[in-house]
């Protein structure tokens, strides 16, 4: 008999895409799709069960389906429909606890894949140039989705200790972008004008949504020869982009603000319902974050199809031109950079040459 794969969070585009993809794998006999609301997109031949993972009923669903592989995608930063931040947090944390409790009781479960985020590293001024999977955060996230992911990973480590017979794979995705991405950073880049933190030009990494689907598929199966599909892995495309480069490629002007003003602007755009501009996201847009993907390649055996730059290019194509031509935005950025700074110094115009990828070394 083939595998029985249970997938959570299928009402979102990413979950729906994964369900449609995994059921085409010859090793999969049955796919069970779970979410609290019925998805608007189709799920192919998967069996949909409407269930709330925050409730103990998820244990009955797991037992009745006989799932041997659980792919937990219902760890997200954005609410479904009119949901609140409280609902998102409950689903991320309480839902994960309930799901892990159900997995612990099930003798059938042999593999668990959890969608996490590089947000667990936080963003701070004293951060290392490149985070590895074992690098501790200089400053743990204090709230929002980033704090949720830290709590989720803590519960997953506890589960792994209690059920050493289950292969557990935690995938820490960099910011996910693509034509249909539903993430806070995608919402931020969709703004007509991008508020930025004055004096900072952070380094950013992206993971393409197509690569996300592919690596989830790989992690859902037994490892191939020479690879190990269990453990914690950073997932990101090669290379980095500066925020200023992103704005130019989008053709969207930036508005550099002092940090208190950025915080105020974040509150404003949240009130308008335009994007999640949480304090953790502001820290990311201040200090940036870069992770090593050595383990992704050498241990998990996955090579992304898209680099960070190619991922952003695909996202930019799908979201159309901005308010200004890219050349005009570049000229404005250069003129702003050349203005005198306090104390008489002058800014430095951003380098338009390709950014050299960080050294992917664990040292």
N, C-alpha and C positions, 0 to 999 in steps of 0.2 A: 504494500500500500504506500501511496505517496504521503507527503507531509500535509498536515492540517495547520494552516497559518491563520492566526487571529490578529487583526490589525485594528488599532484604536485611532481615533481622530480622522475618520474617513470622510467627514462632511466638508473638510477643507480640500482645496485643490491638490495640495501635495499628497494627502492621504488617498484621495481618489485615484490619482495617477499611479501611486505605488500599488494599490489594489489591482488596477487593470494590468499593470506590468507583471506582478508576481504570479498571477494566475496563468500566465503564458509559459511559465517555467515547467519543463516536463517532470521535474521532481515534486511538484506541488499537485496534490490531488483535490484539495478543497481550500477555499479562502473564506474566512468569516470576517465580515466588516462590521465594526461596532462604533456607534456614536450616539450622543444624546438627542440629536435631531437627524431627520432623514436628509441625506445629501441631495442637492439640486442636480448634480452631475451623475452620469451613469457609472455603475460599478462593474460592468461586464457581467460575467457569470457568477460573481461572488454572492454569498448569502449575507444579506444585511440584517443585523439585529439591533433594534433601537434600545439602547441601554445607557445608563449613566454610570461611568466608572467610579464616581464618588460614592456610589451605593453598594452595599454588600451583594446585590444581585449579580454583580459581575462575576462572582465566584461560581454562581449557578451556570452562567453562560459558559464559562471556561470548562466546567465539569461536563456539561451536556454536549458541547461541541467536540470534546476530546482533543483540543488543540495541543500540538507538541511544540509549536513555535509561536512566540508572541512578539509582535513588532509594535512597540509603544510610541506612537507618533503624536499623541495628545498632550504634548508638552510644548506650549506655544506662548507667544508674547501678545497675541491679539485675540480679542473676543469674537465669538461667532454672532453675527447679527447685532442685536442691541444689548448683548451681554456686557457686564461691567468688569472692572479690574478684579473685584472680589471674586467673581465667578471664575475668571481665568486662573487666579491663584488657587482656588479650591480644586479646580480640575487638575492643575499641574501637581499640587502637593498632596491633597487628600485623595485625589483620583489615583495617583501613583501608589500611594500607600495601600489603597484597597486592591488595586490590581496586583501588586506584589504579594499581598496576603493571599489572594486567590491562587497565584502561581505557586506559592510555597506549599499550599495544601494539595495541589494537583500533581499526581504521580506521572501524568502524561507529559508535562512541560519539560523539554530538554534544551531549549534555546530561547534566550530573551535578548531582544535588540531594543535599545532605548535611544531616542533622539534627544541629544543634549545640545549644548552650545558653548562656544569659546568664551561666552559671557562669564563663565565660572572663574576666569582669571581676573576679572575686573579690568579697570583702566586707571592707572595712576602715574604720577610723574616719575616715580622711582622704578617703574617696571623694567624688566630686562628687554633687550632688543628683540628677542625671540623667545616665546614660551614653548617649552616641551610639555608633554603630558604629565610629567612629574614636578614641574615648576610650581611652587606654592605662590598664591596670589599675594602681592605686597599689601593690598587692601581689599578685603573681601567685600563683595557687593552688599550694599546696605538695604536694598529694596528692589522692587519690580521683578521683571522676568529673570534678571541675572541672579537674584537671591533665590528665586524659585528653582533654578537649575542647580544651584549649590545644594539645596535641600533634597531635590530629587536624586542627585548623584549619591548623597549620603545614604538615603534609603536603599538605593540599588546596591551599594557596597555591603550594607547589612544583609540584604537578601542573598548576595553571592556567598557570604560567609555561612549562612544557614543552609543554603542549597548548593554545596560545591559540585554536585552532579550536573548542574545546569550551566551551560555555556552562556556567559553574559557578555554582551558587546555594547559598549557605550560610545556613541559617535558624537563628538563635539564639533558641530558645524560652525564654520565662520558665517558671516552674514550671508544669508541665502538671497540670491537675486536671479532674475530671469523674467521672461515675458509675463508670467502669471503669478509671480511671487507675491505673497501676502505677509510682509514683514514690516516692522517699524521703519527700518532703513529704506525699504522700497517706498513707503509712504513719504518719508522725509525727502527723498530724491524726486518725488513727484510734485513737491511744492513749486510754485512758480518762481519764488525767490528763496534761496537757501540761507537761513541764519547760521552763522559760524562764530566760533570763539575768537576774538581778536588776538592776534599774535601766535596762533597755533594753526598748523597744517598737518593733521594726523595721517599716519599711514593706515590703510585699510586693506583687508583681504575679503574676498568673496568666494562663495561656493555656488556654482550654477545649479539650478533646480534639476536639470537632467542628470548631472553627476550625483546629486543627492539620491535620486531614484536608483541609480546604478549601484552605489555603494550600499544602500539599504538592502538591495537584492543580494549582493555578495555576502553581507553580514548575516543574512537570514538562512544561509545554507551551511552545511558542514564545510570546513576549510579544504581548499585544494592542497596538493602536495607543496610543501615549503612555505605555507602560510598558516596563520593562526587567527581564526575569526572569533576571538574573545579577548577582552581587555578594553582599554580606553584609547581612543584614537582621535587626533585632530584631523578635521577634513576641511581642506581649502584648496583653491586653485593656486598655481604657481605665481609668484611675484606679488607686488603690492601696488596700490595707487594712492597718491596723495589726494586729500579732499579737494584741493584746488584743481587737480587734474580731472576729477570727476565732474566738477561744476562746468569746466570748459567743454568736456565731451558731451555734456547734456545741453549746453547752450543756455544755462541758467545762471543769472547773476547771484553773487553772494552778498550778504550784508554782515560784515564783521561787527560783532557786538561784544562789549565787556561782559564778563561771566555773569554778573547779576542780571544784566539785561537779557542774556540768553535764557537764563532760568525763567524770567518773566515771559519771554516769547514762547518758551515751552508750555507754560501754563495757558497762554492764549490759544495756541494751536490745539492743545488738548480740549479746551473748552469748545472750540469750533468743530471738534470731531475730525480734524484733518489727519492727525498722526499721533502716535505715542511718543512724546518727547520727554521721556522720563529722565530723572537725574543720572541714571546709569548710561543712557544714550548720550546725554550731554558730556559725560566723562569720556565716552568713546570718541566723540567728535572733538574732544580737547586733546587727549593723549594718544588715541589710536590703539591698535593692538595687532601684533603679528605672531603667528604660531608656526612651529616646526611641523612638517608633514612627513618626516622621515619614517616614522612608524606606520603611517598610512600606506606608504609605498613598499617598505621592506617587510613588514610583518603582516599587514592586512592584504597586501598584494593588489592595491588599487591605485591606478593612475588616472587622475581626472582628465576628461577630454578638453575642458575649458580652463584657460589661465584666468587669473583675477581680471586682467584687462579685457580678455575676450568675453568673460561673463558680463562685465559692465557694458561692453559694447552691445551685446545682445539685449540687455535690459534697456539701454538708451534707444535702440532702434524700435523697440516695441512701444515706447512711451513718447515717441515723436519728438520733434525739435522743441527747444525751449523758447523763451521770449526773445533771445538774441542769437545771432549766428555765433558759432564757436570762436571764430576769429575775433569778433567784437568783444566777447567775454574775456578772451585771453589778453586783449589790449587793455581793458579796464583793470584786470587783475594786476598787470604789470605796472600800470600807472599808480594804483593804490600802493603797491609794494615799494615804489620809489619815493613815496611821500616821506618827509622827515618824521622820525619818531620822537617821543619825549626824550630830551637830553641832546637833541641835535643829530642823532644817528639817522641813517636812512635804512629803509627796509631793503630786502633782497628779493628781486624778482624770482618767481619760482622757475625751476629748471624744467624745460619742456621735453628734455630727453627722456627716453624710456627709463623707468626706475629699475635698477638692478634688483632681482629677487634676493631676499635675505638668505644668508648661508643656512642651509637646512642641516644644521649640525646639532647634535644633542649636547655638545660641550658648551 
